[in-house]
Amino acid sequence: MNTRTISGRLRGAAALALLPLLTLTACGSGDTGGTAAVGAQASPVPTDDPVAAVRKVDSAAALLPADVREAGKLKVGSSIGFPPGAYYPNGTDKAPAGQDIDLADAVAKVLGVELERQDASFETILPALGSGKYDFGTGNFGVTAERLKTIDFVTYINDGQGFAVKRGNTELKGKVTDLTQLCGLTIGTGAGTTFEATLTAQKGVCAKAGKKPYDVKVYSENAATLTALQQGRIDVIMSTINGLRYQAAQPASQTAFLGEFHRLDVGFAFKKGSPLTKAFQAAVDELIKDGTYSRILKKWGTSASAIDASRINPPEHT
């Protein structure tokens, strides 16, 4: 699935040291800052390293533009702050970890390039691709019809939208299959995400059904969303399937995952017409073929989001 000041990032760093596995992911949203959530506690980081054995594949590297091969570097804007995608398990002065970190690093090794990773908030990454600030972006960016107008994607997982409630909630007892189930409730979600866009676009469904409309509260910090849920200021969270499932597995989160609502392909993001997409697609396919891909997803508990092959600019799931 977030604009933050420098001071906000510094405050968030302290919270993330306590809350690495409880903040929420968002399908095209990220947050390096955070507010400590009620009941937060750290969980161990997986220690296996499936990326270590990855080697350069000449056929894939040959698809890179000559100037990139010569420079041997690519700039990536990364939205970091939440598991299992990307987060700081040991503070922002230490290396990030997560599924997106491992996959980007593995792709870089296949292509024989080094990554210059820059921490950035979600909403700044996509516009910055066009200006050349970054060569590509990561941040659990969901592939949507709207984004495809200005962004190229190379897919690497299939994730999507889901809902979670505080454990013991009696208002929503089962899977959310229709937004009218949320009428009269307050929903928390991330700023600038596909979730916010979906909720805003469909806000009239309750009136059509003769019900009280739902209210949407948007948070720029992922941990703040969880805190709001735990404190009863919101009734339900809308975020990514993988993030909510991962969060619910942590006892201190006190949340219950309500299942999938809408699936979305997730991919590396590039400026429109980027010459890098074919090389990245080939690299992801190499990782799928040699088994590294499945080992990375198993490490982070996201095997259910595996894809059979990478695609460039697939249509949005309907």
C-alpha positions as CSV (number, residue, x, y, z in Angstrom):
1,M,0.0,0.0,0.0
2,N,2.5,8.5,3.7
3,T,4.3,11.7,3.5
4,R,6.7,11.9,6.5
5,T,9.0,14.5,7.8
6,I,12.5,13.7,8.9
7,S,11.5,14.1,12.5
8,G,8.6,11.7,11.9
9,R,11.1,9.1,10.5
10,L,13.3,9.5,13.6
11,R,10.3,9.0,15.9
12,G,9.2,6.0,13.8
13,A,12.6,4.4,14.0
14,A,12.2,3.9,17.7
15,A,8.8,2.4,17.3
16,L,9.9,0.0,14.6
17,A,12.6,-1.4,16.8
18,L,9.7,-2.7,19.0
19,L,7.2,-3.3,16.2
20,P,8.9,-5.0,13.2
21,L,6.3,-7.7,12.7
22,L,3.1,-5.9,13.6
23,T,2.9,-2.9,11.2
24,L,0.8,-3.3,8.2
25,T,1.6,-3.8,4.6
26,A,-0.3,-1.9,1.9
27,C,-0.7,-2.8,-1.8
28,G,1.4,0.1,-3.0
29,S,2.0,1.6,0.4
30,G,5.0,1.9,2.7
31,D,6.0,3.6,5.9
32,T,9.4,3.9,7.5
33,G,7.8,5.7,10.4
34,G,5.4,4.4,13.0
35,T,3.6,4.8,16.2
36,A,4.1,2.0,18.7
37,A,1.0,-0.2,18.8
38,V,-0.6,-1.6,21.9
39,G,0.9,-4.9,22.8
40,A,3.7,-4.6,20.3
41,Q,6.6,-7.1,20.6
42,A,9.4,-8.1,18.3
43,S,9.6,-11.5,16.6
44,P,12.7,-13.3,15.4
45,V,13.9,-12.7,11.8
46,P,14.4,-15.7,9.5
47,T,18.1,-16.5,9.4
48,D,18.3,-18.6,6.2
49,D,19.7,-16.8,3.1
50,P,18.5,-18.2,-0.2
51,V,20.0,-15.2,-2.0
52,A,23.6,-16.1,-1.1
53,A,23.9,-18.8,-3.8
54,V,22.5,-16.7,-6.6
55,R,24.9,-16.2,-9.5
56,K,24.9,-14.0,-12.6
57,V,23.0,-15.4,-15.6
58,D,24.6,-14.0,-18.8
59,S,21.5,-14.5,-21.0
60,A,19.4,-12.3,-18.6
61,A,22.2,-9.7,-18.0
62,A,22.6,-9.3,-21.8
63,L,19.0,-7.9,-21.9
64,L,20.2,-4.8,-19.9
65,P,21.0,-1.6,-21.8
66,A,24.7,-1.3,-22.5
67,D,25.1,1.7,-20.3
68,V,23.6,-0.1,-17.3
69,R,25.9,-3.1,-17.9
70,E,28.9,-0.8,-18.0
71,A,27.9,1.1,-14.9
72,G,27.0,-2.1,-13.1
73,K,24.5,-0.2,-10.8
74,L,20.8,0.5,-10.5
75,K,19.0,2.9,-8.2
76,V,16.0,1.5,-6.4
77,G,13.5,3.5,-4.4
78,S,12.3,1.2,-1.7
79,S,9.3,1.6,0.6
80,I,10.5,0.0,3.8
81,G,8.9,-0.5,7.1
82,F,6.6,-3.5,7.3
83,P,6.9,-7.3,7.1
84,P,6.8,-9.6,5.3
85,G,7.6,-7.3,2.4
86,A,10.4,-5.0,3.7
87,Y,11.1,-3.6,7.2
88,Y,13.9,-2.7,9.6
89,P,14.2,-5.5,12.1
90,N,17.1,-3.8,13.9
91,G,16.5,-0.1,13.4
92,T,16.9,2.2,10.4
93,D,20.7,2.3,10.8
94,K,20.9,-1.4,10.0
95,A,20.1,-3.3,6.8
96,P,16.4,-3.9,5.9
97,A,15.0,-7.3,5.6
98,G,11.9,-8.9,3.9
99,Q,10.6,-10.6,0.9
100,D,10.9,-7.5,-1.4
101,I,14.5,-7.0,-0.2
102,D,15.5,-10.6,-1.0
103,L,13.8,-10.7,-4.4
104,A,15.3,-7.4,-5.5
105,D,18.8,-8.5,-4.3
106,A,18.4,-11.8,-6.1
107,V,17.3,-10.2,-9.3
108,A,20.3,-7.8,-9.1
109,K,22.7,-10.8,-8.7
110,V,21.2,-12.6,-11.7
111,L,21.7,-9.4,-13.7
112,G,25.2,-8.8,-12.4
113,V,24.5,-5.3,-11.0
114,E,24.7,-3.7,-7.6
115,L,21.7,-1.9,-6.1
116,E,21.8,1.6,-4.6
117,R,18.8,1.4,-2.3
118,Q,17.1,4.6,-1.2
119,D,14.4,4.5,1.5
120,A,11.4,6.4,0.2
121,S,7.7,6.7,1.0
122,F,5.3,5.1,-1.4
123,E,3.7,8.1,-2.8
124,T,7.0,9.6,-3.8
125,I,8.4,6.6,-5.6
126,L,6.1,6.3,-8.7
127,P,6.4,10.0,-9.7
128,A,10.2,9.9,-9.1
129,L,10.5,7.1,-11.7
130,G,9.6,9.4,-14.5
131,S,12.2,12.0,-13.4
132,G,15.0,9.4,-13.3
133,K,15.6,9.6,-9.6
134,Y,15.2,5.9,-9.4
135,D,15.6,3.2,-12.0
136,F,12.9,1.1,-10.4
137,G,10.8,1.0,-7.3
138,T,9.7,-1.6,-4.8
139,G,6.9,-1.4,-2.2
140,N,4.3,-4.1,-2.8
141,F,3.0,-2.1,-5.7
142,G,-0.2,-3.6,-7.0
143,V,-0.9,-3.6,-10.7
144,T,-4.0,-1.5,-11.5
145,A,-5.4,-0.2,-14.7
146,E,-4.9,3.4,-13.5
147,R,-1.2,2.8,-12.6
148,L,-0.6,1.1,-16.0
149,K,-1.3,4.4,-17.7
150,T,2.0,5.8,-16.4
151,I,4.0,2.9,-15.0
152,D,5.5,-0.3,-16.3
153,F,5.4,-3.4,-14.0
154,V,7.3,-6.6,-13.9
155,T,5.4,-9.0,-11.7
156,Y,6.9,-11.1,-8.9
157,I,4.0,-12.1,-6.6
158,N,0.3,-12.2,-6.5
159,D,-1.1,-10.5,-3.4
160,G,-4.1,-8.2,-3.0
161,Q,-6.7,-6.7,-0.7
162,G,-8.0,-8.1,2.6
163,F,-9.6,-7.1,5.9
164,A,-8.8,-7.7,9.6
165,V,-10.5,-6.9,12.8
166,K,-9.6,-6.9,16.5
167,R,-9.7,-10.4,17.9
168,G,-13.1,-11.0,19.4
169,N,-14.9,-8.6,17.2
170,T,-18.6,-9.5,16.8
171,E,-19.6,-7.1,14.1
172,L,-17.7,-8.8,11.3
173,K,-17.6,-12.6,11.9
174,G,-16.7,-13.9,8.4
175,K,-15.0,-13.2,5.1
176,V,-15.8,-9.8,3.6
177,T,-17.1,-10.4,0.0
178,D,-19.1,-7.2,-0.5
179,L,-18.4,-3.7,0.8
180,T,-22.0,-3.4,2.0
181,Q,-20.9,-5.7,4.9
182,L,-18.9,-2.7,6.1
183,C,-21.8,-0.2,6.1
184,G,-22.0,1.7,9.4
185,L,-18.4,0.8,10.3
186,T,-15.2,2.8,10.4
187,I,-12.4,1.5,8.2
188,G,-8.8,2.3,8.7
189,T,-6.3,2.1,5.7
190,G,-3.2,3.7,4.3
191,A,-2.9,7.0,2.5
192,G,-2.4,6.8,-1.3
193,T,-3.1,3.0,-1.5
194,T,-5.3,0.9,-3.7
195,F,-7.4,0.3,-0.5
196,E,-8.1,4.0,-0.1
197,A,-9.0,4.2,-3.8
198,T,-11.3,1.2,-3.7
199,L,-13.1,2.5,-0.6
200,T,-13.5,6.0,-2.0
201,A,-14.8,4.8,-5.4
202,Q,-17.3,2.5,-3.8
203,K,-18.5,4.7,-1.0
204,G,-22.0,5.0,-2.5
205,V,-22.8,1.3,-2.2
206,C,-24.2,1.7,1.3
207,A,-26.7,4.4,0.3
208,K,-27.8,2.3,-2.7
209,A,-28.4,-0.6,-0.3
210,G,-30.4,1.7,2.1
211,K,-27.7,1.5,4.8
212,K,-25.6,3.9,6.8
213,P,-22.4,4.7,4.9
214,Y,-19.1,3.4,6.1
215,D,-16.5,5.9,7.3
216,V,-12.8,5.8,6.1
217,K,-9.9,7.0,8.2
218,V,-6.6,7.3,6.4
219,Y,-3.3,6.9,8.2
220,S,0.1,7.9,7.0
221,E,1.8,5.5,9.5
222,N,1.0,1.8,9.4
223,A,1.5,1.2,13.1
224,A,-1.0,4.0,13.8
225,T,-3.6,2.0,12.0
226,L,-3.1,-1.0,14.2
227,T,-3.1,1.2,17.3
228,A,-6.4,2.7,16.2
229,L,-7.9,-0.7,15.8
230,Q,-6.7,-1.9,19.2
231,Q,-8.0,1.2,20.9
232,G,-11.4,0.9,19.2
233,R,-11.2,4.1,17.1
234,I,-11.7,2.0,13.9
235,D,-13.6,-1.2,13.5
236,V,-11.7,-2.9,10.7
237,I,-8.4,-2.5,8.7
238,M,-8.1,-2.9,4.9
239,S,-4.6,-3.8,3.8
240,T,-2.7,-6.5,1.9
241,I,-3.6,-10.2,2.2
242,N,0.0,-11.1,3.1
243,G,0.5,-8.3,5.6
244,L,-2.7,-8.9,7.4
245,R,-2.2,-12.7,7.5
246,Y,1.3,-12.3,8.8
247,Q,0.2,-9.8,11.4
248,A,-2.6,-12.0,12.7
249,A,-0.1,-14.8,13.3
250,Q,1.6,-12.5,15.9
251,P,-0.2,-13.0,19.2
252,A,0.6,-9.4,20.3
253,S,-1.3,-7.9,17.4
254,Q,-4.6,-9.1,18.7
255,T,-6.0,-9.2,15.2
256,A,-8.0,-11.7,13.2
257,F,-7.6,-11.9,9.4
258,L,-11.0,-12.0,7.5
259,G,-9.6,-13.4,4.3
260,E,-9.1,-12.2,0.7
261,F,-11.3,-9.6,-0.9
262,H,-9.6,-8.8,-4.2
263,R,-6.4,-10.3,-5.7
264,L,-3.8,-8.0,-7.4
265,D,-0.5,-8.8,-9.2
266,V,2.4,-7.1,-7.5
267,G,5.6,-6.0,-9.3
268,F,8.7,-4.0,-9.6
269,A,7.7,-0.5,-10.9
270,F,9.4,1.4,-13.7
271,K,8.8,4.5,-15.7
272,K,6.7,3.9,-18.8
273,G,8.8,2.5,-21.7
274,S,11.7,1.5,-19.4
275,P,14.4,-0.5,-21.2
276,L,14.9,-2.6,-18.0
277,T,11.6,-4.6,-18.0
278,K,12.7,-7.5,-20.2
279,A,15.9,-8.0,-18.2
280,F,13.9,-8.0,-14.9
281,Q,11.3,-10.4,-16.3
282,A,14.1,-12.8,-17.4
283,A,15.8,-12.5,-14.0
284,V,12.6,-13.3,-12.0
285,D,11.9,-16.3,-14.3
286,E,15.5,-17.5,-13.7
287,L,14.8,-17.4,-10.0
288,I,11.6,-19.3,-10.4
289,K,13.3,-21.9,-12.5
290,D,16.3,-22.5,-10.2
291,G,14.1,-22.7,-7.0
292,T,15.5,-19.5,-5.4
293,Y,12.1,-17.8,-5.7
294,S,10.2,-20.5,-3.9
295,R,12.8,-20.6,-1.1
296,I,12.5,-16.8,-0.6
297,L,8.7,-17.0,-0.4
298,K,8.9,-19.9,2.0
299,K,11.3,-18.0,4.2
300,W,8.8,-15.1,4.5
301,G,5.6,-17.3,4.7
302,T,4.2,-16.0,1.4
303,S,4.3,-19.2,-0.7
304,A,0.5,-18.8,-1.4
305,S,1.4,-15.7,-3.4
306,A,3.8,-17.5,-5.8
307,I,3.5,-17.0,-9.5
308,D,4.5,-19.4,-12.3
309,A,6.1,-16.8,-14.5
310,S,6.8,-13.1,-14.4
311,R,4.7,-10.9,-16.7
312,I,5.2,-7.3,-18.0
313,N,2.1,-5.1,-17.6
314,P,-0.6,-7.7,-17.1
315,P,-4.1,-6.4,-16.9
316,E,-5.6,-5.7,-13.5
317,H,-7.5,-8.6,-12.0
318,T,-11.2,-8.2,-12.3
